[in-house]
Amino acid sequence: MDARDKQEELTSKVKLTLDDAIKGLKIFALNPVGGLPDFFKGLGKERALAVGIAFGLFYVFCFVFSMGSLAEDLIYFLDFLDIKISSFQLILLSVGNFLSIVGASFLTRKIFRGYGQIQGDIFIAGVALTPISFLILFTKLLGIGNAEIVTVVAIIAITYTILMLYTGCNKISGIAETASALSVSAMIILSVWLYKILISMAFT
C-alpha cells in the first residue's frame, strides 16, 4: 500500500467516524437511554473506539475554545486571584478530564464485576462528555450574562450526562441493574479522584 492509498484509507475512516458521530448525536438527543446501547453494538469495537475519541476531541475543542473567552470575561476575578491559564494548560485540563472518566469507567466496571473492554470505557467517556461540551460552547456563545438560560442548559446537560453514565454502566459495561445507580455515583467519585491525580502530576 503506497502513501496515496494510506491517505485515502485514513480519509475514509475519518469520514466514517464523523458520520457515526453525527448519527450518534441524533440518537442521544432523542433517546439517550434506549438508543445508546443499540448504537454502541451496531458500531462494533473499532468504530465505537473511534467515536468515543472523536467526542473526546470535541470536548477538548469546546473547552479550549470557550474557556479562554470566558476567562477574559472574568478577567478581574482572575487577576484578583492571580490566575493565568495558558492554552496548553486548558488542553491538559480537558484531556485530563476525558482520561479520568475513561479510567473511572474501567475501575467501576471491575469493581462491580461488569464485562466489556477499554473500547467501551472510551465510548462511555466520550458520549458522557458530549452534553457538557455543548453546555460549555453555549455558555461561550450566550455569554455569562445570560445566567438564566445557561442554568436551564446546564440542568439539561447534567441530566443527559447522568442518564448516559447510567446506561453505559448498565448496558455497555454490563453492571447489574441493582448496582447501576450506585456505580454511577462511584464512577463520578473515581473520575474526580483520578482527575485530581492527573492534574497534580501535569502541573507539578
C-alpha positions, 0 to 999 in steps of 0.5 A, a space after each residue: 500500500 503506497 502513501 496515496 492509498 494510506 491517505 485515502 484509507 485514513 480519509 475514509 475512516 475519518 469520514 466514517 467516524 464523523 458520520 457515526 458521530 453525527 448519527 450518534 448525536 441524533 440518537 442521544 438527543 432523542 433517546 439517550 437511554 434506549 438508543 445508546 446501547 443499540 448504537 454502541 453494538 451496531 458500531 462494533 469495537 473499532 468504530 465505537 473506539 473511534 467515536 468515543 475519541 472523536 467526542 473526546 476531541 470535541 470536548 477538548 475543542 469546546 473547552 479550549 475554545 470557550 474557556 479562554 473567552 470566558 476567562 477574559 470575561 472574568 478577567 478581574 476575578 482572575 487577576 484578583 486571584 492571580 490566575 493565568 491559564 495558558 492554552 496548553 494548560 486548558 488542553 491538559 485540563 480537558 484531556 485530563 478530564 476525558 482520561 479520568 472518566 475513561 479510567 473511572 469507567 474501567 475501575 467501576 466496571 471491575 469493581 462491580 464485576 461488569 464485562 466489556 473492554 477499554 473500547 467501551 470505557 472510551 465510548 462511555 467517556 466520550 458520549 458522557 462528555 458530549 452534553 457538557 461540551 455543548 453546555 460549555 460552547 453555549 455558555 461561550 456563545 450566550 455569554 455569562 450574562 445570560 445566567 438564566 438560560 445557561 442554568 436551564 442548559 446546564 440542568 439539561 446537560 447534567 441530566 443527559 450526562 447522568 442518564 448516559 453514565 447510567 446506561 453505559 454502566 448498565 448496558 455497555 459495561 454490563 453492571 447489574 441493574 441493582 448496582 447501576 445507580 450506585 456505580 454511577 455515583 462511584 464512577 463520578 467519585 473515581 473520575 474526580 479522584 483520578 482527575 485530581 491525580 492527573 492534574 497534580 502530576 501535569 502541573 507539578 
